[in-house]
Amino acid sequence: MKKEWADEAAAHKRGGGRSWPVWVVQLICELLVCGTAPTAIGKSISIMYETLYSEKPEDEPSVNFIRQCRVVVEIMGETVTAMKLGGADSWKQLWTDATTRRQIPFTALIIGLLGDEEDIDPVVVSSCIFMDDERSETQADGIVNKINSLKHRLQRLIEVIQAKHPDKVHLIPSPDSITLDKLGIDDGVIMTDTCNGAQKVRRILVDRIDGATDLDCMNHLRNVWIGGMEKTLSKYLNEMLRSSLDEIDSTLRVTTSISAVIRAIDKEFSLSANYPKGHGELFLEWIREHYPGVLLLHVERAAGSRQDLCTEGCLAIYMNYEYYVMFLDEMLRKRDADDKASILQQNLFVVLTSLEMLALSRLLSIIHLSISMPFRYLAGKSHQFRKHGWGAADMSRVIDTLYSKLEDIKESPSLILDETFMMNIFEEYRNELPPFQEYWELMYNRKQMRVVCRTDGTSVVHYNRIRHRLFHPTKASDVETTSRVIELAEIATEAIVRELLDEKKATYKYLSVSTSEYSAAHANFEARQKALLGVTATNDEAESALGAVSDTKRNKFLNRGKSTRKGDTKPGLFHELDEAIRETIVFVALEDAPKTRVQHRAELESHARARRIKEEVIRQKNDKRMSEAYIDALYYHKMYNSAACWKGDSRVVSRELKKLTSDTAKYIAIKENIHMR
């Protein structure tokens, strides 16, 4: 194993250098995709080579070269992505989501194809499209530009294949086969979350693509109602407990926000013991010693900004609170005079001994079991129910059903404690969808969890126990919460209904009372229902891809097929290609890697420059309340009077365009110059 000259003539010329053969580069790329650290790959390859051939390799890839191969992996992935998308007759779904990390905005883009068995096949186009700013127009343009950049990958592959293997050119899709218009061929769907900016991105794309339709993420819709409900309940309890809260030392930071309480419990009692000042491991040992055999629910992961945390996290509070309180009491009593009590423990002791907060946790646990869990299941599995005639459009029917049942609870709040009523809110869909009924039986009849015990692995059907305790309490402290739960239920249902009926919120258009094209009451509902069969009702694909380590890894293009007890798994698409095409893809990626690195640096510098100029404009005007449109106008006015604006001579345009290395960069530069005028 050694570096090689390009040919015999190159070996005898002055200058130049040797390069690694394609098979070594491919091996490095596959190891990178598998997650091997760049610092370990060179030694690993040498060890494998010496083991197989009983001799040491003449050369070993340097760490710097291996790190540079990460861009090679990116180009290989984009090339195979372009071949897959170009070879498809139509694209069924587009997912996109944006975020900001290290103060840099970027967007994820995934395209879904309908597979051989009519299952949606998501293809990650990019998990990190850099943006100059966070405006919806910029994001939409970035998505279009990224799709167009795939044409360049195919064009480069065709150029090299034409020179090296002209008989293989017909195996490469035409660059013209990469077009967003494919989303309009078979009623393609554009999916984003429900914030105003994301909805605007979706509208822009739908307007550009004839025949495409759009859909909101149902998980985001649910989270919006729950978030609004939590705020209303917190405000209500704050007013109710104002005098008591005023008497509590402010340093304890006691709050009626259930999400804050759940995060505090996660810090103190999480068994993963990630919080340095928590006592999760000590609590587990205490339970094992004093209460072996009890069902101890895991504390829900409280990181991030999940709005449905307030319902899911309440299960652990309601089921474990008596053990939490006893443990906290024992810990706080053990303190010496010189040993300061933990503020976190004092905070939780005050909260968990409050009847009102216990009632709140019981109410939100009921809402989680009866509303959040079934709605989340239907939203997450809708694309798999095509054979049952069910699709993403049917989620509007589910929302109608929820609205109707909440109106019943508003009229009679005591229904919140009626197990038959609450646990059958979505009964009609269990009858309609056998998989939904199977899920229900699994959760409440078969799914088990181990109890806390040192000696055996006794398990119980924990959701069945939770359900029974919520609706049929026997402990005195649980029974005492009943009247307060009913009182809070009225507040909670009014809050959710208010969210549903708010015409400014995304959910309203899915209700039949809106009579919109998205609702089940619309005349064209059956046509929309048919068009959305097989597509997902959530934006999970885009959210989980944001900033991923490797798009190629997520797409499984470099996966090796293997045999298992369940059968053979197919190799990734890259390994299914003709050997000559595989080698050419790696060769082209190596050649294009330097330009791609330059392009990435230019994109980051462009964002930094745009942000710096806008901040300077705001500073000079000394007004942070200026609208985004006004800031943009000032920004482009300033750019017009700078070297960034090409004016005076057409030769200036030609000269500046030659400096840019990609069609996308040229497109953006020309567009920016148009905006300046």
Secondary structure, DSSP 8 states (H G I E B T S, - for coil): ---B-SSHHHHTSSS---B--HHHHHHHHHHHHTT--HHHHHHHHHHHHHHHHSS--S----HHHHHHHHHHHHHHHHHHHHHHHHH-S---EEEEEEEEETTEEEEEEEEEEE-TTS-EEEEEEEEEEE-SS--HHHHHHHHHHHHHHHHHHHHHHHHHHHHH-GGGGGGS--GGG--GGGGGTTT-EEEE-SSHHHHHHHHHHHHHSTT-EEEE-HHHHHHHHHHHHHHHHHHHHHHHTHHHHHHS-GGG---S-HHHHHHHHHHHH-TT--STT--HHHHHHHHHHHSTT----------S--TTHHHHTHHHHHHHHHHHHHHHHHHHHT--TTS---HHHHHHHHHHT-HHHHHHHHHHHHHIIIIIHHHHHHHHHGGG-GGGT--GGGHHHHHHHHHHHHHHHHH-GGGGG-HHHHTTTTHHHHHH-HHHHHHHHIIIII--EE-S-SS---EE-HHHHHHHHHHS--SHHHHTTHHHHHHHHHHHHHHHHHHHH-TTSGGGGGSGGGT-TTSTTSTTHHHHHHHTTTS-SS-HHHHHHTT-S-HHHHHTTT----EETTEE----HHHHS-HHHHHHHHHHHHHHHHHHHHHHHHHHHHHHHHHHHHHHHHHHHT-TT--HHHHHHHHHHHHHTSTTS--S-HHHHHHHHHH--SHHHHHHHHHHHHHH-
